Amino acid sequence: MFRSRGPVLVSLVLSLALVACKEKEPRGAAVGTTDTLTERERNDMLSTSGIPGASGVGAAMRAADATSGGIRAADSVAP
C-alpha cells in the first residue's frame, strides 16, 4: 500500500526543483515587449503629465542639469 510513495516523492521533489529554477520575468513586464525609453525620456514624459506632483520631476531634472553643467564648466577650466 505504501510502496508507491517513493516514485511519487521523487516526482514531487523534481517538480519543485524545476519550479524553483524557472527564470522569472521582471515585475510588470508584458510578454514579448521591451522597454525602449531611457530613464530620462520616461521622466521627461512624466514631468509634462497631469499627475499631481509631476512638475516636481521636471524641476528636479532642471536642477540636475544645472548642477551637471556647472561641474562640466569647472572641470574644463585650465589650472
Backbone as XML, in Angstrom:
<?xml version="1.0"?>
<chain id="A" units="angstrom">
  <residue number="1" name="MET">
    <atom name="N" x="0.813" y="-1.199" z="0.000"/>
    <atom name="CA" x="0.000" y="0.000" z="0.000"/>
    <atom name="C" x="0.855" y="1.261" z="0.000"/>
  </residue>
  <residue number="2" name="PHE">
    <atom name="N" x="1.926" y="1.291" z="0.778"/>
    <atom name="CA" x="2.763" y="2.485" z="0.855"/>
    <atom name="C" x="4.001" y="2.392" z="-0.026"/>
  </residue>
  <residue number="3" name="ARG">
    <atom name="N" x="4.106" y="1.351" z="-0.848"/>
    <atom name="CA" x="5.286" y="1.184" z="-1.701"/>
    <atom name="C" x="5.329" y="2.222" z="-2.816"/>
  </residue>
  <residue number="4" name="SER">
    <atom name="N" x="4.227" y="2.759" z="-3.214"/>
    <atom name="CA" x="4.197" y="3.731" z="-4.310"/>
    <atom name="C" x="4.595" y="5.135" z="-3.858"/>
  </residue>
  <residue number="5" name="ARG">
    <atom name="N" x="4.883" y="5.323" z="-2.595"/>
    <atom name="CA" x="5.278" y="6.648" z="-2.098"/>
    <atom name="C" x="6.636" y="7.073" z="-2.623"/>
  </residue>
  <residue number="6" name="GLY">
    <atom name="N" x="7.557" y="6.181" z="-2.873"/>
    <atom name="CA" x="8.902" y="6.508" z="-3.346"/>
    <atom name="C" x="8.890" y="7.256" z="-4.665"/>
  </residue>
  <residue number="7" name="PRO">
    <atom name="N" x="8.296" y="6.681" z="-5.720"/>
    <atom name="CA" x="8.255" y="7.394" z="-7.011"/>
    <atom name="C" x="7.466" y="8.698" z="-6.949"/>
  </residue>
  <residue number="8" name="VAL">
    <atom name="N" x="6.421" y="8.727" z="-6.142"/>
    <atom name="CA" x="5.628" y="9.956" z="-6.009"/>
    <atom name="C" x="6.459" y="11.032" z="-5.332"/>
  </residue>
  <residue number="9" name="LEU">
    <atom name="N" x="7.198" y="10.639" z="-4.311"/>
    <atom name="CA" x="8.039" y="11.586" z="-3.599"/>
    <atom name="C" x="9.151" y="12.127" z="-4.497"/>
  </residue>
  <residue number="10" name="VAL">
    <atom name="N" x="9.766" y="11.252" z="-5.282"/>
    <atom name="CA" x="10.812" y="11.685" z="-6.205"/>
    <atom name="C" x="10.236" y="12.640" z="-7.241"/>
  </residue>
  <residue number="11" name="SER">
    <atom name="N" x="9.062" y="12.336" z="-7.770"/>
    <atom name="CA" x="8.416" y="13.217" z="-8.755"/>
    <atom name="C" x="8.104" y="14.578" z="-8.155"/>
  </residue>
  <residue number="12" name="LEU">
    <atom name="N" x="7.642" y="14.572" z="-6.920"/>
    <atom name="CA" x="7.325" y="15.825" z="-6.249"/>
    <atom name="C" x="8.571" y="16.674" z="-6.045"/>
  </residue>
  <residue number="13" name="VAL">
    <atom name="N" x="9.655" y="16.058" z="-5.604"/>
    <atom name="CA" x="10.908" y="16.796" z="-5.380"/>
    <atom name="C" x="11.448" y="17.352" z="-6.692"/>
  </residue>
  <residue number="14" name="LEU">
    <atom name="N" x="11.421" y="16.561" z="-7.766"/>
    <atom name="CA" x="11.896" y="17.051" z="-9.065"/>
    <atom name="C" x="11.029" y="18.187" z="-9.590"/>
  </residue>
  <residue number="15" name="SER">
    <atom name="N" x="9.730" y="18.083" z="-9.398"/>
    <atom name="CA" x="8.831" y="19.158" z="-9.839"/>
    <atom name="C" x="9.115" y="20.448" z="-9.100"/>
  </residue>
  <residue number="16" name="LEU">
    <atom name="N" x="9.311" y="20.342" z="-7.800"/>
    <atom name="CA" x="9.620" y="21.548" z="-7.013"/>
    <atom name="C" x="10.960" y="22.150" z="-7.424"/>
  </residue>
  <residue number="17" name="ALA">
    <atom name="N" x="11.928" y="21.301" z="-7.739"/>
    <atom name="CA" x="13.231" y="21.804" z="-8.174"/>
    <atom name="C" x="13.115" y="22.540" z="-9.507"/>
  </residue>
  <residue number="18" name="LEU">
    <atom name="N" x="12.321" y="22.008" z="-10.424"/>
    <atom name="CA" x="12.139" y="22.672" z="-11.719"/>
    <atom name="C" x="11.432" y="24.016" z="-11.564"/>
  </residue>
  <residue number="19" name="VAL">
    <atom name="N" x="10.445" y="24.064" z="-10.711"/>
    <atom name="CA" x="9.717" y="25.325" z="-10.476"/>
    <atom name="C" x="10.646" y="26.356" z="-9.834"/>
  </residue>
  <residue number="20" name="ALA">
    <atom name="N" x="11.483" y="25.930" z="-8.920"/>
    <atom name="CA" x="12.396" y="26.850" z="-8.237"/>
    <atom name="C" x="13.448" y="27.405" z="-9.180"/>
  </residue>
  <residue number="21" name="CYS">
    <atom name="N" x="13.828" y="26.650" z="-10.197"/>
    <atom name="CA" x="14.881" y="27.079" z="-11.125"/>
    <atom name="C" x="14.348" y="27.874" z="-12.309"/>
  </residue>
  <residue number="22" name="LYS">
    <atom name="N" x="13.046" y="27.991" z="-12.418"/>
    <atom name="CA" x="12.457" y="28.700" z="-13.550"/>
    <atom name="C" x="12.885" y="30.159" z="-13.536"/>
  </residue>
  <residue number="23" name="GLU">
    <atom name="N" x="13.258" y="30.687" z="-14.716"/>
    <atom name="CA" x="13.653" y="32.090" z="-14.831"/>
    <atom name="C" x="12.416" y="32.960" z="-14.711"/>
  </residue>
  <residue number="24" name="LYS">
    <atom name="N" x="12.490" y="33.956" z="-13.846"/>
    <atom name="CA" x="11.346" y="34.822" z="-13.610"/>
    <atom name="C" x="11.471" y="36.098" z="-14.425"/>
  </residue>
  <residue number="25" name="GLU">
    <atom name="N" x="10.326" y="36.608" z="-14.884"/>
    <atom name="CA" x="10.297" y="37.872" z="-15.618"/>
    <atom name="C" x="10.304" y="39.032" z="-14.631"/>
  </residue>
  <residue number="26" name="PRO">
    <atom name="N" x="10.832" y="40.175" z="-15.056"/>
    <atom name="CA" x="10.739" y="41.358" z="-14.196"/>
    <atom name="C" x="9.275" y="41.708" z="-13.956"/>
  </residue>
  <residue number="27" name="ARG">
    <atom name="N" x="8.988" y="42.238" z="-12.784"/>
    <atom name="CA" x="7.613" y="42.600" z="-12.472"/>
    <atom name="C" x="7.109" y="43.673" z="-13.418"/>
  </residue>
  <residue number="28" name="GLY">
    <atom name="N" x="5.877" y="43.493" z="-13.868"/>
    <atom name="CA" x="5.251" y="44.476" z="-14.729"/>
    <atom name="C" x="5.627" y="44.348" z="-16.195"/>
  </residue>
  <residue number="29" name="ALA">
    <atom name="N" x="6.494" y="43.418" z="-16.522"/>
    <atom name="CA" x="6.892" y="43.261" z="-17.917"/>
    <atom name="C" x="5.879" y="42.384" z="-18.631"/>
  </residue>
  <residue number="30" name="ALA">
    <atom name="N" x="5.405" y="42.846" z="-19.761"/>
    <atom name="CA" x="4.489" y="42.054" z="-20.560"/>
    <atom name="C" x="5.293" y="41.097" z="-21.433"/>
  </residue>
  <residue number="31" name="VAL">
    <atom name="N" x="4.684" y="40.011" z="-21.805"/>
    <atom name="CA" x="5.366" y="39.008" z="-22.614"/>
    <atom name="C" x="5.635" y="39.584" z="-24.002"/>
  </residue>
  <residue number="32" name="GLY">
    <atom name="N" x="6.880" y="39.498" z="-24.456"/>
    <atom name="CA" x="7.230" y="39.932" z="-25.799"/>
    <atom name="C" x="7.460" y="41.420" z="-25.955"/>
  </residue>
  <residue number="33" name="THR">
    <atom name="N" x="7.515" y="42.165" z="-24.880"/>
    <atom name="CA" x="7.750" y="43.602" z="-25.004"/>
    <atom name="C" x="9.093" y="43.961" z="-24.395"/>
  </residue>
  <residue number="34" name="THR">
    <atom name="N" x="9.677" y="45.012" z="-24.924"/>
    <atom name="CA" x="10.919" y="45.528" z="-24.349"/>
    <atom name="C" x="10.756" y="47.028" z="-24.155"/>
  </residue>
  <residue number="35" name="ASP">
    <atom name="N" x="11.434" y="47.554" z="-23.165"/>
    <atom name="CA" x="11.367" y="48.984" z="-22.878"/>
    <atom name="C" x="12.427" y="49.685" z="-23.708"/>
  </residue>
  <residue number="36" name="THR">
    <atom name="N" x="12.015" y="50.602" z="-24.571"/>
    <atom name="CA" x="12.959" y="51.289" z="-25.444"/>
    <atom name="C" x="13.251" y="52.710" z="-24.987"/>
  </residue>
  <residue number="37" name="LEU">
    <atom name="N" x="12.587" y="53.180" z="-23.936"/>
    <atom name="CA" x="12.805" y="54.537" z="-23.457"/>
    <atom name="C" x="13.876" y="54.550" z="-22.375"/>
  </residue>
  <residue number="38" name="THR">
    <atom name="N" x="14.672" y="55.601" z="-22.374"/>
    <atom name="CA" x="15.655" y="55.766" z="-21.310"/>
    <atom name="C" x="14.946" y="56.324" z="-20.082"/>
  </residue>
  <residue number="39" name="GLU">
    <atom name="N" x="15.628" y="56.303" z="-18.959"/>
    <atom name="CA" x="15.041" y="56.847" z="-17.731"/>
    <atom name="C" x="14.758" y="58.334" z="-17.893"/>
  </residue>
  <residue number="40" name="ARG">
    <atom name="N" x="15.646" y="59.050" z="-18.570"/>
    <atom name="CA" x="15.442" y="60.482" z="-18.780"/>
    <atom name="C" x="14.199" y="60.733" z="-19.634"/>
  </residue>
  <residue number="41" name="GLU">
    <atom name="N" x="13.998" y="59.929" z="-20.683"/>
    <atom name="CA" x="12.821" y="60.099" z="-21.527"/>
    <atom name="C" x="11.530" y="59.818" z="-20.744"/>
  </residue>
  <residue number="42" name="ARG">
    <atom name="N" x="11.554" y="58.786" z="-19.918"/>
    <atom name="CA" x="10.375" y="58.494" z="-19.087"/>
    <atom name="C" x="10.103" y="59.622" z="-18.112"/>
  </residue>
  <residue number="43" name="ASN">
    <atom name="N" x="11.164" y="60.149" z="-17.490"/>
    <atom name="CA" x="10.987" y="61.257" z="-16.546"/>
    <atom name="C" x="10.486" y="62.507" z="-17.246"/>
  </residue>
  <residue number="44" name="ASP">
    <atom name="N" x="10.953" y="62.754" z="-18.462"/>
    <atom name="CA" x="10.506" y="63.919" z="-19.212"/>
    <atom name="C" x="9.018" y="63.811" z="-19.528"/>
  </residue>
  <residue number="45" name="MET">
    <atom name="N" x="8.568" y="62.633" z="-19.942"/>
    <atom name="CA" x="7.142" y="62.447" z="-20.212"/>
    <atom name="C" x="6.325" y="62.592" z="-18.931"/>
  </residue>
  <residue number="46" name="LEU">
    <atom name="N" x="6.857" y="62.089" z="-17.837"/>
    <atom name="CA" x="6.163" y="62.203" z="-16.557"/>
    <atom name="C" x="6.044" y="63.661" z="-16.125"/>
  </residue>
  <residue number="47" name="SER">
    <atom name="N" x="7.094" y="64.440" z="-16.343"/>
    <atom name="CA" x="7.085" y="65.833" z="-15.884"/>
    <atom name="C" x="6.057" y="66.681" z="-16.619"/>
  </residue>
  <residue number="48" name="THR">
    <atom name="N" x="5.683" y="66.285" z="-17.822"/>
    <atom name="CA" x="4.697" y="67.049" z="-18.590"/>
    <atom name="C" x="3.289" y="66.485" z="-18.458"/>
  </residue>
  <residue number="49" name="SER">
    <atom name="N" x="3.129" y="65.446" z="-17.656"/>
    <atom name="CA" x="1.802" y="64.849" z="-17.495"/>
    <atom name="C" x="0.980" y="65.639" z="-16.480"/>
  </residue>
  <residue number="50" name="GLY">
    <atom name="N" x="-0.263" y="65.288" z="-16.386"/>
    <atom name="CA" x="-1.165" y="65.974" z="-15.469"/>
    <atom name="C" x="-1.225" y="65.348" z="-14.091"/>
  </residue>
  <residue number="51" name="ILE">
    <atom name="N" x="-0.324" y="64.432" z="-13.797"/>
    <atom name="CA" x="-0.319" y="63.760" z="-12.499"/>
    <atom name="C" x="0.087" y="64.767" z="-11.422"/>
  </residue>
  <residue number="52" name="PRO">
    <atom name="N" x="-0.615" y="64.792" z="-10.284"/>
    <atom name="CA" x="-0.235" y="65.714" z="-9.216"/>
    <atom name="C" x="1.201" y="65.467" z="-8.757"/>
  </residue>
  <residue number="53" name="GLY">
    <atom name="N" x="1.977" y="66.528" z="-8.676"/>
    <atom name="CA" x="3.376" y="66.433" z="-8.255"/>
    <atom name="C" x="4.344" y="66.140" z="-9.381"/>
  </residue>
  <residue number="54" name="ALA">
    <atom name="N" x="3.845" y="65.951" z="-10.601"/>
    <atom name="CA" x="4.714" y="65.623" z="-11.727"/>
    <atom name="C" x="5.629" y="66.786" z="-12.087"/>
  </residue>
  <residue number="55" name="SER">
    <atom name="N" x="5.207" y="68.003" z="-11.799"/>
    <atom name="CA" x="6.055" y="69.151" z="-12.115"/>
    <atom name="C" x="7.333" y="69.132" z="-11.276"/>
  </residue>
  <residue number="56" name="GLY">
    <atom name="N" x="7.290" y="68.484" z="-10.125"/>
    <atom name="CA" x="8.483" y="68.349" z="-9.284"/>
    <atom name="C" x="9.561" y="67.524" z="-9.963"/>
  </residue>
  <residue number="57" name="VAL">
    <atom name="N" x="9.150" y="66.560" z="-10.785"/>
    <atom name="CA" x="10.118" y="65.754" z="-11.535"/>
    <atom name="C" x="10.860" y="66.642" z="-12.526"/>
  </residue>
  <residue number="58" name="GLY">
    <atom name="N" x="10.112" y="67.523" z="-13.217"/>
    <atom name="CA" x="10.740" y="68.437" z="-14.164"/>
    <atom name="C" x="11.686" y="69.405" z="-13.464"/>
  </residue>
  <residue number="59" name="ALA">
    <atom name="N" x="11.287" y="69.904" z="-12.299"/>
    <atom name="CA" x="12.147" y="70.818" z="-11.550"/>
    <atom name="C" x="13.426" y="70.123" z="-11.104"/>
  </residue>
  <residue number="60" name="ALA">
    <atom name="N" x="13.310" y="68.864" z="-10.681"/>
    <atom name="CA" x="14.493" y="68.111" z="-10.259"/>
    <atom name="C" x="15.421" y="67.862" z="-11.447"/>
  </residue>
  <residue number="61" name="MET">
    <atom name="N" x="14.843" y="67.597" z="-12.614"/>
    <atom name="CA" x="15.676" y="67.385" z="-13.813"/>
    <atom name="C" x="16.417" y="68.665" z="-14.192"/>
  </residue>
  <residue number="62" name="ARG">
    <atom name="N" x="15.730" y="69.805" z="-14.106"/>
    <atom name="CA" x="16.387" y="71.075" z="-14.427"/>
    <atom name="C" x="17.506" y="71.381" z="-13.432"/>
  </residue>
  <residue number="63" name="ALA">
    <atom name="N" x="17.273" y="71.095" z="-12.162"/>
    <atom name="CA" x="18.307" y="71.321" z="-11.147"/>
    <atom name="C" x="19.507" y="70.414" z="-11.384"/>
  </residue>
  <residue number="64" name="ALA">
    <atom name="N" x="19.259" y="69.167" z="-11.739"/>
    <atom name="CA" x="20.355" y="68.238" z="-12.020"/>
    <atom name="C" x="21.138" y="68.674" z="-13.248"/>
  </residue>
  <residue number="65" name="ASP">
    <atom name="N" x="20.431" y="69.170" z="-14.266"/>
    <atom name="CA" x="21.115" y="69.657" z="-15.474"/>
    <atom name="C" x="21.996" y="70.860" z="-15.156"/>
  </residue>
  <residue number="66" name="ALA">
    <atom name="N" x="21.478" y="71.776" z="-14.333"/>
    <atom name="CA" x="22.252" y="72.961" z="-13.974"/>
    <atom name="C" x="23.498" y="72.573" z="-13.187"/>
  </residue>
  <residue number="67" name="THR">
    <atom name="N" x="23.351" y="71.640" z="-12.267"/>
    <atom name="CA" x="24.492" y="71.185" z="-11.471"/>
    <atom name="C" x="25.515" y="70.496" z="-12.354"/>
  </residue>
  <residue number="68" name="SER">
    <atom name="N" x="25.044" y="69.634" z="-13.254"/>
    <atom name="CA" x="25.953" y="68.932" z="-14.167"/>
    <atom name="C" x="26.682" y="69.913" z="-15.071"/>
  </residue>
  <residue number="69" name="GLY">
    <atom name="N" x="25.974" y="70.935" z="-15.542"/>
    <atom name="CA" x="26.596" y="71.949" z="-16.381"/>
    <atom name="C" x="27.670" y="72.700" z="-15.638"/>
  </residue>
  <residue number="70" name="GLY">
    <atom name="N" x="27.398" y="73.027" z="-14.379"/>
    <atom name="CA" x="28.397" y="73.731" z="-13.566"/>
    <atom name="C" x="29.627" y="72.879" z="-13.306"/>
  </residue>
  <residue number="71" name="ILE">
    <atom name="N" x="29.431" y="71.606" z="-13.090"/>
    <atom name="CA" x="30.557" y="70.696" z="-12.858"/>
    <atom name="C" x="31.391" y="70.566" z="-14.128"/>
  </residue>
  <residue number="72" name="ARG">
    <atom name="N" x="30.719" y="70.426" z="-15.264"/>
    <atom name="CA" x="31.461" y="70.337" z="-16.540"/>
    <atom name="C" x="32.260" y="71.615" z="-16.807"/>
  </residue>
  <residue number="73" name="ALA">
    <atom name="N" x="31.669" y="72.783" z="-16.486"/>
    <atom name="CA" x="32.374" y="74.049" z="-16.686"/>
    <atom name="C" x="33.576" y="74.150" z="-15.775"/>
  </residue>
  <residue number="74" name="ALA">
    <atom name="N" x="33.445" y="73.706" z="-14.544"/>
    <atom name="CA" x="34.559" y="73.761" z="-13.607"/>
    <atom name="C" x="35.666" y="72.793" z="-14.002"/>
  </residue>
  <residue number="75" name="ASP">
    <atom name="N" x="35.301" y="71.652" z="-14.557"/>
    <atom name="CA" x="36.296" y="70.669" z="-14.983"/>
    <atom name="C" x="37.081" y="71.129" z="-16.204"/>
  </residue>
  <residue number="76" name="SER">
    <atom name="N" x="36.453" y="71.976" z="-17.023"/>
    <atom name="CA" x="37.118" y="72.388" z="-18.269"/>
    <atom name="C" x="38.024" y="73.604" z="-18.082"/>
  </residue>
  <residue number="77" name="VAL">
    <atom name="N" x="38.005" y="74.214" z="-16.906"/>
    <atom name="CA" x="38.853" y="75.382" z="-16.639"/>
    <atom name="C" x="40.298" y="74.921" z="-16.470"/>
  </residue>
  <residue number="78" name="ALA">
    <atom name="N" x="41.207" y="75.583" z="-17.178"/>
    <atom name="CA" x="42.620" y="75.210" z="-17.070"/>
    <atom name="C" x="43.183" y="75.752" z="-15.769"/>
  </residue>
  <residue number="79" name="PRO">
    <atom name="N" x="44.046" y="74.982" z="-15.097"/>
    <atom name="CA" x="44.638" y="75.454" z="-13.830"/>
    <atom name="C" x="45.629" y="76.564" z="-14.007"/>
  </residue>
</chain>
